Amino acid sequence: MHIAAALLFCACAAAASAGAAELGARLAKADSARGEKVFRKCVACHTVEKGGRKKIGPNLWNIVGAPVGAREGFRYSSAMLAFGGSWTPERLDAYLAKPRGFVKGGSMSFVGLKREQDRADVIVFLSGMGDSPADFGKTLEASAGLPPPEPEDYGVMVAAPGASETFDACTSCHSERIVAQQGLTRDQWDELLNLMVEEQEMEPIEGDARATILDYLGAHYGPGRPNFPQN
């Protein structure tokens, strides 16, 4: 029994070490500018600048390495408070992949970032949004080997002007498939955005961003189209 337990411990330790090494390699290749772009999915619920206000979620300045659930003035779920510890890169990577799967009972509705390199890029971006950014062992060789940006992936949504802004705004809370199933006029989409703010506490989308999103939705998800694209 003791031998089996020791072997299991060694196997778990080896897996953890391999996982840390794999994340370290991704972080060494990560690009903050790409991370900032991916982070657009998060801006409906979070600010990241120093002194930024809380929204549905807390401000994320200095979040890398910070204690979990400790932002003053923000009301965290009991699950997040019980989680404890600090936001290490490893924890952030796992949390960004599947928030509710990593913190059981947590309240964040974001579905997660499937692409491993997207998560690494966001972590490096967030590290830069703090008083002491980490370099994560970056080297010239790692930078030279940086892969080209992957093409934008909008899931089942139509790839057209405004798709990026719409996809980022909508998938911060739900699947893009919910959008693709609708058939509303531009005015009806406008009313729906207002309703989401009033009833779901969504952060308001205003100005040019709102106009771009409404133009896109009205053009591609109006009443004159099939409710769901056939792939």
Protein Blocks (a to p, Z undefined) as FASTA:
>chain_A
ZZmmmmmmmmmmmmmmmmmmmmmmmmmmpcfklmmmmmmmmmmmpcfbehiacdfbccfe
hkgopaehiaghiacdfklmmngpaddfklmmmmmmommlmmghiabfbgbjfblklmmm
mmmmmmmncfbdceklpafklmmmpccdddddehjaccdehklmmmmmmmmmbcfklmmm
pccdfklmmmmmmmmmmmnopacdehjllmmmmmmmmmmmcfkbcfbdcZZ
